[in-house]
Amino acid sequence: MTAPTSAPRRIVVVGGVAGGMSAAARARRLDEQARIVVLEQSDYVSFASCGLPYHLSDEIERRDDLLLHTPATLGAALNLDVRTGHRVHSIDRDARALTVETAQGSYREPYDALVLAPGAVGVRPPIAGLDHPAVHTLRTIPDVDGLRAVVEGLLDRRDPADAPHAVVVGAGFIGLEAVEALAHRGLQVHLVELADHVLPPLDAELAPLLSDELAAHGVDLHLGVSAASVGTGDTGAAEVTLSDGVRLPADLVVVNVGVRPASQLAADAGLDLGPTGAIRVDGDQRTSDPHVWAVGDAVEVHHAVTGATGPVPLAGSANRQGRRAADSICGHRTTPQAPVLGTAIVRVFGLTAAITGANQATLRREGIPHEVVHVHTAHHAGYFPGAEQMHLVATFAPDGTLLGAQGVGRDGIDKRIDVLATSIRAGFTADDLAELELAYAPPYGSAKDAVNMLGFVAQNALDGTMPQWQAWDLDDALATTLVLDVRSEKEFAGGHVPGALNIPHTDLRGRLDEVRAAAAGRPVSVHCASGVRSYLATRILRGSGLDARNLSGGWLTLVAAQPSLGTS
């Protein structure tokens, strides 16, 4: 084969880590002759940002395990010219050149194709005293280095009878990982969240499961309040004052309340931005300039369910976008950017929480009609030792199309959410979920997998076989219907809806006249512990001419949504 005669393509990538390095590596695999330069303003061009909390906790003991590549290894393996400590100050789109600043001065770097991968920057909340030396974030290698040094210093000096105190502001994914890490290291952790429940993207009826797990591990929760200020208390140590006036001792404060696109460089260059400030790109990651592509946390994407546009800062998306941009630059066949689902997962001590698609709050806000179903089933065959209960919620359009799903449990959640995310991408309906053929043996699942069960329940709810009521309908149910509890008398005695009639489901056929008399012409709102026995009862009642509906998710969902019932 003869050597190419045209000048090598000059590809410059601004920013490393997931999106930028994926673009650079893919471009090299497609074009051996290209001159590929990566400009990274920090000292670390390729590191496992998602692993930072687990290095803080010491689960990942070796810091070097987080450093996936260095400029030297990337140069040796892929012939990439990687320059750390190089900050791009501006883009001259007419000349196709960058102004780059370093500790030694500035220079111009020309390009034929430019990939922007600037990532995101942490949101700086309106908290007085954020510059206090006790305040930290958790986004970069230097961040985790600093946090580990502080934690180890605190533990070395601590009074065995008094653990150091940490305040974590923000109960999102990173905040929860930070809480777990700090508690694992032996700190007393206070968690502050402005929303009324932890992990705000999670449906409200699942969040109490996480709150209980956090409390069981000694975490002090402050929900529905904000951090107003960070200052120095009377003892000389840091102190966080909350919006409700509570003051929390704080040897360490970690603030992670979200991120925003780092799109200022693109804005200064006149590239189109969306309403959220994210860089607008087409299906091949090309910006409004035909010579400039953009990838990662700074770009605008479309949500698969709602159609909304904005950034979705996830590592998987960034990696795929980087690959796609390189394909486009090199003239390779591209797979256009598909609308995103926002699939995400987090461990909270012994629990796993995961989400995909649109949550209920988003669907309500967007005015999208939907039916909600809940199932509480074991992660594998119940008769096989070690079965753990999973709590799954899914939403369906009136035509049965799956819109979103969430789950919390000690095992099996990741597998189900991955199946459900794939199902949303495929456009599956409740009928499709019911017919999915999934791997089964007693140690791994059930003959009727939880995913199948979501499909079965949704089919019954959507076609009228099992009309539903929801936990948030309780006040209306008490005012306009008979609430019928079909659990056992022992379960009823352990907590129940005030005014509910208790008839165990096995006794129901013989006591239908009692139900008719108590209902006095009103509909009957039935519930059991999880929704299974009350489904049977609902079918008995409807088959006997009564207007009955079943509580989705049963008492487990009801008491999670309305915790005061658990003490009745």
C-alpha positions as CSV (number, residue, x, y, z in Angstrom):
1,M,0.0,0.0,0.0
2,T,1.4,3.4,-0.9
3,A,1.7,6.1,1.7
4,P,-0.9,8.9,1.8
5,T,0.1,12.0,-0.2
6,S,-2.3,14.5,1.5
7,A,-1.3,16.4,4.6
8,P,-2.3,14.6,7.8
9,R,-5.6,15.8,9.4
10,R,-5.1,17.9,12.4
11,I,-7.5,16.9,15.2
12,V,-7.5,18.8,18.5
13,V,-9.4,17.7,21.5
14,V,-10.1,20.1,24.3
15,G,-10.6,18.2,27.5
16,G,-9.9,14.6,28.4
17,V,-11.5,12.0,30.7
18,A,-14.5,10.1,29.3
19,G,-15.7,12.1,26.2
20,G,-12.5,13.7,25.1
21,M,-10.3,10.7,25.4
22,S,-12.8,8.4,23.8
23,A,-12.8,10.8,20.8
24,A,-9.0,10.9,20.6
25,A,-8.6,7.2,20.9
26,R,-11.3,6.3,18.4
27,A,-9.9,8.9,15.9
28,R,-6.5,7.3,16.1
29,R,-7.9,3.8,15.5
30,L,-9.6,5.2,12.4
31,D,-6.8,7.4,11.1
32,E,-3.2,6.3,11.7
33,Q,-1.9,9.4,9.9
34,A,-3.8,12.1,11.8
35,R,-2.0,14.5,14.1
36,I,-4.1,14.3,17.3
37,V,-3.5,16.7,20.1
38,V,-5.3,16.6,23.5
39,L,-5.3,19.8,25.6
40,E,-6.2,19.2,29.2
41,Q,-6.1,22.1,31.7
42,S,-5.7,19.9,34.8
43,D,-2.8,17.5,35.5
44,Y,-5.0,14.4,34.9
45,V,-6.2,13.6,31.4
46,S,-7.7,10.2,32.0
47,F,-9.0,9.1,35.4
48,A,-12.0,7.2,36.9
49,S,-14.1,10.1,38.2
50,C,-16.9,7.7,39.2
51,G,-14.4,5.8,41.5
52,L,-13.5,8.9,43.6
53,P,-16.0,8.2,46.4
54,Y,-14.7,4.6,46.7
55,H,-11.1,5.8,47.0
56,L,-12.3,8.2,49.7
57,S,-13.9,5.3,51.6
58,D,-10.7,3.2,51.1
59,E,-12.5,0.5,49.1
60,I,-10.2,1.4,46.3
61,E,-7.0,1.6,48.3
62,R,-4.5,2.6,45.6
63,R,-4.8,6.1,44.2
64,D,-3.0,5.0,41.1
65,D,-5.9,2.6,40.3
66,L,-8.0,5.6,39.5
67,L,-5.4,6.9,36.9
68,L,-6.4,5.1,33.8
69,H,-3.8,6.6,31.5
70,T,-1.1,9.3,31.5
71,P,0.3,11.4,28.6
72,A,3.2,8.9,28.4
73,T,1.0,5.8,28.1
74,L,-1.3,7.4,25.6
75,G,1.6,8.5,23.6
76,A,3.1,5.1,23.6
77,A,-0.1,3.2,22.9
78,L,-2.0,5.5,20.5
79,N,0.6,8.1,19.4
80,L,-1.4,10.9,20.9
81,D,0.1,14.3,21.8
82,V,-1.4,14.8,25.2
83,R,-0.6,18.1,27.0
84,T,-1.7,18.5,30.6
85,G,-1.7,21.9,32.2
86,H,-2.8,23.5,28.9
87,R,-5.9,25.7,29.1
88,V,-7.6,26.8,26.0
89,H,-8.4,30.5,26.3
90,S,-10.2,31.1,23.1
91,I,-11.2,29.7,19.7
92,D,-10.6,31.6,16.5
93,R,-13.1,29.9,14.2
94,D,-12.2,31.9,11.1
95,A,-8.5,30.9,11.4
96,R,-9.3,27.5,12.9
97,A,-6.8,28.0,15.7
98,L,-6.9,28.0,19.5
99,T,-5.1,30.3,21.9
100,V,-3.6,28.0,24.6
101,E,-2.3,29.2,28.0
102,T,0.4,27.3,30.0
103,A,2.6,28.1,32.9
104,Q,5.3,29.1,30.4
105,G,3.1,31.4,28.3
106,S,0.6,31.2,25.5
107,Y,0.7,29.9,22.0
108,R,-1.6,29.2,18.9
109,E,-2.7,25.7,18.0
110,P,-4.2,25.1,14.6
111,Y,-6.9,22.5,13.8
112,D,-8.8,21.0,11.0
113,A,-11.3,19.4,13.3
114,L,-11.9,20.5,16.9
115,V,-13.6,18.4,19.6
116,L,-14.8,20.2,22.7
117,A,-15.1,18.1,25.8
118,P,-15.0,20.7,28.6
119,G,-17.2,18.7,31.0
120,A,-19.2,20.4,33.7
121,V,-18.5,22.6,36.7
122,G,-20.0,22.2,40.1
123,V,-23.0,24.5,40.9
124,R,-22.0,27.0,43.6
125,P,-25.1,27.3,45.9
126,P,-25.9,30.6,47.6
127,I,-24.3,29.6,50.9
128,A,-22.4,32.2,52.9
129,G,-18.9,31.1,53.8
130,L,-18.3,28.6,50.9
131,D,-14.7,29.6,50.9
132,H,-14.2,28.4,54.5
133,P,-11.2,26.0,54.6
134,A,-13.5,23.2,55.9
135,V,-15.5,23.2,52.7
136,H,-14.7,20.6,49.9
137,T,-16.1,19.2,46.8
138,L,-15.7,15.7,45.2
139,R,-15.2,15.9,41.5
140,T,-11.5,15.6,40.7
141,I,-8.3,13.8,41.8
142,P,-7.1,16.8,43.8
143,D,-10.5,16.9,45.5
144,V,-10.3,13.4,46.7
145,D,-6.6,13.8,47.7
146,G,-7.6,16.8,49.8
147,L,-10.5,15.0,51.4
148,R,-8.5,11.9,52.2
149,A,-5.8,14.1,53.9
150,V,-8.4,15.9,56.0
151,V,-10.2,12.7,57.0
152,E,-7.0,10.9,57.9
153,G,-5.9,13.9,59.9
154,L,-9.2,14.0,61.8
155,L,-9.1,10.3,62.5
156,D,-5.5,10.5,63.8
157,R,-6.5,13.3,66.3
158,R,-9.9,12.1,67.3
159,D,-11.1,11.4,70.7
160,P,-12.2,7.7,70.7
161,A,-15.4,8.7,72.4
162,D,-16.2,11.5,69.9
163,A,-16.2,10.8,66.2
164,P,-15.3,13.7,63.8
165,H,-18.4,15.4,62.3
166,A,-18.9,15.7,58.5
167,V,-21.7,17.7,56.9
168,V,-22.7,16.7,53.3
169,V,-24.8,19.2,51.4
170,G,-26.8,17.6,48.6
171,A,-28.4,14.1,48.7
172,G,-28.0,13.3,45.0
173,F,-25.9,10.5,43.6
174,I,-22.5,11.9,44.5
175,G,-23.7,13.2,47.8
176,L,-25.0,9.8,48.8
177,E,-21.7,8.2,47.8
178,A,-19.8,10.7,49.8
179,V,-22.0,10.0,52.8
180,E,-21.4,6.3,52.6
181,A,-17.6,6.8,52.2
182,L,-17.3,9.2,55.2
183,A,-19.5,7.0,57.4
184,H,-17.4,4.0,56.3
185,R,-14.3,5.9,57.5
186,G,-15.8,6.4,60.9
187,L,-17.1,10.0,60.8
188,Q,-20.5,11.1,62.1
189,V,-22.3,12.3,59.0
190,H,-25.1,14.9,58.7
191,L,-26.8,15.0,55.3
192,V,-28.6,18.2,54.2
193,E,-31.0,18.2,51.3
194,L,-33.3,21.0,50.2
195,A,-35.8,18.6,48.6
196,D,-38.2,16.7,50.9
197,H,-36.5,13.4,50.3
198,V,-33.1,12.0,49.5
199,L,-32.1,11.3,45.9
200,P,-34.6,13.7,44.4
201,P,-34.9,12.0,41.0
202,L,-36.3,8.9,42.9
203,D,-40.0,8.6,43.2
204,A,-41.2,9.8,46.6
205,E,-42.6,6.4,47.7
206,L,-39.2,4.7,47.3
207,A,-37.1,7.4,49.0
208,P,-38.0,6.4,52.6
209,L,-36.3,3.1,52.0
210,L,-33.0,5.0,51.5
211,S,-33.7,7.3,54.5
212,D,-34.2,4.3,56.7
213,E,-31.0,2.7,55.5
214,L,-29.0,6.0,56.1
215,A,-30.5,6.3,59.6
216,A,-29.7,2.7,60.4
217,H,-26.0,3.5,59.6
218,G,-26.0,6.6,61.9
219,V,-26.5,9.3,59.3
220,D,-28.4,12.3,60.6
221,L,-30.9,13.5,58.0
222,H,-32.0,17.1,57.5
223,L,-34.5,17.1,54.7
224,G,-36.5,20.0,53.3
225,V,-33.9,22.6,54.5
226,S,-30.8,24.2,53.0
227,A,-27.4,25.1,54.3
228,A,-27.5,28.9,54.9
229,S,-23.9,29.5,56.0
230,V,-20.6,27.9,56.9
231,G,-18.6,29.6,59.7
232,T,-16.5,29.1,62.7
233,G,-18.4,28.1,65.9
234,D,-17.7,29.0,69.5
235,T,-15.3,26.0,69.9
236,G,-13.2,27.2,67.0
237,A,-14.3,24.4,64.7
238,A,-16.5,24.9,61.6
239,E,-20.2,25.1,61.9
240,V,-23.0,24.8,59.3
241,T,-26.2,26.8,60.0
242,L,-29.3,25.5,58.3
243,S,-32.2,27.5,57.0
244,D,-34.3,26.3,59.9
245,G,-31.8,27.7,62.4
246,V,-30.2,24.3,63.3
247,R,-26.4,24.5,63.8
248,L,-24.4,21.5,62.9
249,P,-20.8,20.9,64.0
250,A,-18.6,20.3,61.0
251,D,-15.0,19.2,61.0
252,L,-15.5,18.7,57.3
253,V,-18.1,20.0,54.8
254,V,-18.7,18.4,51.4
255,V,-20.9,20.4,49.0
256,N,-22.2,18.6,45.9
257,V,-25.5,20.1,44.7
258,G,-25.3,19.4,41.0
259,V,-23.4,20.6,38.0
260,R,-23.8,22.8,35.0
261,P,-22.3,22.7,31.5
262,A,-18.8,24.2,31.2
263,S,-19.8,25.9,28.0
264,Q,-18.2,29.3,28.4
265,L,-15.5,28.6,25.8
266,A,-18.1,27.6,23.3
267,A,-20.3,30.6,24.1
268,D,-17.3,33.0,23.7
269,A,-16.7,31.5,20.3
270,G,-20.3,32.1,19.2
271,L,-21.4,28.5,19.1
272,D,-25.1,27.9,19.5
273,L,-26.1,27.0,23.1
274,G,-29.5,25.6,24.3
275,P,-31.7,27.2,26.9
276,T,-29.9,25.4,29.7
277,G,-26.5,26.7,28.6
278,A,-25.4,23.3,27.1
279,I,-23.7,23.2,23.7
280,R,-26.2,22.4,20.9
281,V,-25.1,19.5,18.6
282,D,-26.6,17.4,15.9
283,G,-26.9,13.7,15.8
284,D,-23.2,13.3,15.0
285,Q,-22.1,15.7,17.8
286,R,-21.3,18.5,15.3
287,T,-21.9,22.0,16.6
288,S,-23.2,25.0,14.7
289,D,-19.7,25.3,13.3
290,P,-19.0,22.5,10.7
291,H,-15.4,22.1,11.9
292,V,-16.3,21.8,15.6
293,W,-17.8,18.9,17.5
294,A,-18.7,18.7,21.2
295,V,-19.2,15.8,23.6
296,G,-19.8,14.9,27.2
297,D,-21.4,16.7,30.1
298,A,-21.4,20.1,28.3
299,V,-23.6,19.1,25.4
300,E,-27.4,19.2,24.9
301,V,-29.2,16.0,24.5
302,H,-32.9,15.0,24.0
303,H,-34.8,13.0,26.6
304,A,-36.4,9.9,25.1
305,V,-39.6,10.1,27.0
306,T,-40.4,13.8,27.4
307,G,-38.5,15.2,24.5
308,A,-37.0,17.8,26.8
309,T,-33.5,19.1,25.9
310,G,-30.6,19.7,28.3
311,P,-27.4,18.1,29.6
312,V,-27.4,14.6,31.1
313,P,-23.9,14.2,32.8
314,L,-23.3,10.4,32.6
315,A,-20.1,8.6,31.8
316,G,-21.6,6.1,29.4
317,S,-23.2,8.8,27.3
318,A,-19.9,10.8,27.2
319,N,-18.0,7.8,26.0
320,R,-20.4,7.0,23.2
321,Q,-20.5,10.7,22.1
322,G,-16.7,10.8,21.9
323,R,-16.7,7.7,19.7
324,R,-19.4,9.2,17.5
325,A,-17.6,12.5,17.1
326,A,-14.5,10.7,15.9
327,D,-16.5,8.6,13.5
328,S,-18.0,11.8,12.0
329,I,-14.6,13.6,11.8
330,C,-13.0,10.6,10.1
331,G,-15.8,10.0,7.6
332,H,-16.7,6.7,9.2
333,R,-20.3,5.4,9.4
334,T,-21.9,7.0,12.4
335,T,-24.6,5.9,14.8
336,P,-26.6,9.1,15.4
337,Q,-27.1,10.1,19.0
338,A,-30.3,8.5,20.4
339,P,-32.5,10.3,22.9
340,V,-31.2,9.6,26.4
341,L,-33.0,7.8,29.3
342,G,-30.9,9.1,32.2
343,T,-30.3,5.6,33.5
344,A,-28.4,5.7,36.8
345,I,-27.6,3.7,39.8
346,V,-26.2,4.2,43.3
347,R,-25.3,2.1,46.3
348,V,-26.4,3.4,49.7
349,F,-24.8,1.1,52.3
350,G,-26.7,-2.2,51.8
351,L,-29.3,-0.9,49.4
352,T,-29.1,-0.2,45.7
353,A,-31.3,2.5,44.0
354,A,-31.6,2.8,40.2
355,I,-33.7,4.8,37.8
356,T,-34.3,4.9,34.0
357,G,-36.7,6.9,31.9
358,A,-39.0,9.6,33.3
359,N,-40.0,9.6,36.9
360,Q,-43.5,10.4,38.1
361,A,-42.8,14.0,39.0
362,T,-41.5,14.7,35.5
363,L,-44.5,13.0,33.9
364,R,-46.9,15.1,36.0
365,R,-45.0,18.3,35.3
366,E,-45.0,17.6,31.5
367,G,-48.7,16.6,31.6
368,I,-48.0,13.1,30.2
369,P,-50.8,10.7,31.0
370,H,-49.5,7.6,32.7
371,E,-50.4,4.6,35.0
372,V,-48.2,3.8,37.9
373,V,-47.6,0.2,39.1
374,H,-45.7,-1.1,42.0
375,V,-44.4,-4.6,42.8
376,H,-42.6,-5.9,45.8
377,T,-41.1,-9.2,44.9
378,A,-38.0,-11.3,45.7
379,H,-34.9,-11.0,43.6
380,H,-34.8,-14.7,43.0
381,A,-37.1,-17.7,43.9
382,G,-38.5,-17.1,47.3
383,Y,-38.0,-20.6,48.4
384,F,-34.3,-20.4,47.6
385,P,-32.1,-19.2,50.6
386,G,-31.1,-15.6,50.6
387,A,-34.1,-14.1,48.7
388,E,-34.2,-10.3,49.1
389,Q,-37.2,-8.1,48.5
390,M,-37.1,-5.7,45.6
391,H,-39.3,-2.6,45.4
392,L,-40.0,-1.7,41.8
393,V,-42.1,1.1,40.3
394,A,-42.9,1.5,36.6
395,T,-45.0,4.0,34.6
396,F,-46.9,3.2,31.5
397,A,-48.6,5.4,28.9
398,P,-52.4,4.6,28.3
399,D,-51.4,2.5,25.3
400,G,-49.1,0.4,27.5
401,T,-45.8,1.9,26.4
402,L,-43.2,1.8,29.2
403,L,-42.2,5.3,30.2
404,G,-39.9,4.9,33.2
405,A,-38.9,2.5,36.0
406,Q,-37.2,2.7,39.3
407,G,-36.1,0.2,42.0
408,V,-34.7,-0.1,45.4
409,G,-33.4,-3.3,47.1
410,R,-30.5,-5.2,48.5
411,D,-30.0,-7.4,45.4
412,G,-31.2,-7.8,41.8
413,I,-32.0,-4.1,41.2
414,D,-29.2,-3.5,38.6
415,K,-30.3,-6.5,36.5
416,R,-33.9,-5.4,36.4
417,I,-33.3,-1.7,35.7
418,D,-30.9,-2.7,32.8
419,V,-33.7,-4.9,31.3
420,L,-36.2,-2.1,31.8
421,A,-33.9,0.6,30.3
422,T,-33.4,-1.7,27.2
423,S,-37.2,-2.1,27.1
424,I,-37.8,1.6,27.0
425,R,-35.2,2.1,24.3
426,A,-37.0,-0.7,22.3
427,G,-40.4,1.0,22.7
428,F,-41.8,-2.0,24.6
429,T,-45.2,-2.1,26.1
430,A,-46.7,-3.9,29.1
431,D,-47.5,-6.8,26.8
432,D,-43.9,-7.0,25.8
433,L,-42.7,-7.0,29.4
434,A,-45.2,-9.8,30.2
435,E,-43.8,-11.9,27.4
436,L,-40.0,-11.3,27.9
437,E,-38.1,-14.5,28.2
438,L,-35.5,-14.0,30.9
439,A,-32.9,-16.3,32.4
440,Y,-34.3,-18.4,35.3
441,A,-33.0,-20.8,37.8
442,P,-33.8,-20.5,41.5
443,P,-30.5,-18.9,42.6
444,Y,-31.0,-16.2,39.9
445,G,-34.6,-15.3,39.4
446,S,-38.2,-16.5,39.4
447,A,-40.2,-18.2,36.7
448,K,-42.3,-15.0,36.8
449,D,-39.5,-12.5,36.9
450,A,-40.1,-9.1,38.5
451,V,-40.0,-7.5,35.1
452,N,-42.7,-9.9,33.9
453,M,-44.7,-9.1,37.0
454,L,-44.6,-5.4,36.2
455,G,-46.0,-6.3,32.8
456,F,-48.7,-8.4,34.2
457,V,-49.8,-5.8,36.7
458,A,-49.8,-3.1,34.1
459,Q,-51.9,-5.2,31.7
460,N,-54.5,-5.7,34.4
461,A,-54.5,-2.0,35.4
462,L,-54.7,-0.7,31.8
463,D,-57.4,-3.1,30.5
464,G,-59.7,-2.7,33.5
465,T,-59.1,-6.1,35.0
466,M,-57.7,-4.5,38.1
467,P,-58.6,-0.8,38.5
468,Q,-56.1,0.8,40.9
469,W,-55.8,3.5,43.5
470,Q,-52.6,5.0,44.6
471,A,-51.1,5.8,48.0
472,W,-51.5,9.5,47.4
473,D,-55.2,9.0,46.9
474,L,-55.8,7.9,50.6
475,D,-57.6,11.1,51.7
476,D,-60.0,10.8,48.8
477,A,-60.4,7.0,49.4
478,L,-61.3,7.6,53.1
479,A,-63.8,10.4,52.2
480,T,-65.6,8.7,49.3
481,T,-65.1,4.9,49.6
482,L,-64.9,2.0,52.0
483,V,-61.3,1.1,52.7
484,L,-61.0,-2.7,52.9
485,D,-57.9,-4.2,54.4
486,V,-57.6,-7.9,53.4
487,R,-54.5,-8.7,55.5
488,S,-54.6,-11.0,58.4
489,E,-55.9,-9.8,61.8
490,K,-52.3,-9.9,63.1
491,E,-51.0,-7.7,60.3
492,F,-54.0,-5.3,60.8
493,A,-53.2,-5.0,64.5
494,G,-49.6,-4.0,63.7
495,G,-50.7,-0.9,61.8
496,H,-53.7,0.1,59.7
497,V,-55.6,2.9,58.0
498,P,-58.0,4.4,60.6
499,G,-61.6,3.5,59.8
500,A,-60.6,0.6,57.5
501,L,-62.6,-2.6,57.6
502,N,-60.5,-5.7,58.1
503,I,-61.6,-9.0,56.4
504,P,-58.8,-11.4,55.5
505,H,-58.9,-12.3,51.8
506,T,-59.5,-16.0,52.6
507,D,-62.7,-15.0,54.5
508,L,-64.0,-12.6,51.9
509,R,-66.4,-14.8,49.9
510,G,-68.3,-15.7,53.1
511,R,-68.5,-12.1,54.3
512,L,-69.6,-10.3,51.1
513,D,-72.9,-9.1,52.8
514,E,-70.7,-7.4,55.5
515,V,-68.8,-5.6,52.8
516,R,-71.9,-4.5,51.0
517,A,-73.4,-3.1,54.2
518,A,-70.3,-1.2,55.2
519,A,-69.8,0.2,51.7
520,A,-73.4,1.4,51.6
521,G,-73.3,1.9,47.8
522,R,-69.8,3.4,47.8
523,P,-66.8,2.0,45.9
524,V,-64.4,-0.3,47.8
525,S,-60.7,0.6,48.0
526,V,-58.9,-2.7,48.8
527,H,-55.4,-3.2,50.0
528,C,-53.1,-5.9,51.5
529,A,-49.4,-5.8,52.2
530,S,-48.0,-5.7,48.7
531,G,-51.0,-5.8,46.3
532,V,-51.2,-9.5,45.6
533,R,-53.9,-10.7,48.0
534,S,-55.8,-7.5,47.4
535,Y,-55.8,-8.2,43.7
536,L,-57.5,-11.5,44.4
537,A,-59.9,-9.8,46.7
538,T,-60.6,-7.1,44.1
539,R,-61.5,-9.8,41.5
540,I,-63.8,-11.5,44.0
541,L,-65.6,-8.2,44.7
542,R,-65.9,-7.2,41.1
543,G,-67.1,-10.6,40.2
544,S,-69.8,-10.2,42.9
545,G,-71.0,-6.9,41.4
546,L,-69.1,-4.5,43.7
547,D,-67.1,-1.5,42.4
548,A,-63.7,-2.3,43.7
549,R,-60.1,-1.2,43.1
550,N,-56.7,-2.3,44.3
551,L,-54.0,-0.2,46.0
552,S,-50.9,-0.3,43.9
553,G,-48.1,-1.7,46.0
554,G,-50.2,-2.3,49.0
555,W,-49.4,-1.3,52.6
556,L,-45.7,-1.3,51.8
557,T,-46.1,1.5,49.4
558,L,-48.8,3.3,51.5
559,V,-46.7,3.4,54.7
560,A,-43.7,4.6,52.7
561,A,-45.7,7.4,51.2
562,Q,-47.4,8.2,54.5
563,P,-45.1,7.1,57.3
564,S,-47.4,8.2,60.1
565,L,-49.6,5.2,59.3
566,G,-46.9,2.9,60.5
567,T,-47.5,4.0,64.1
568,S,-51.3,3.8,63.9
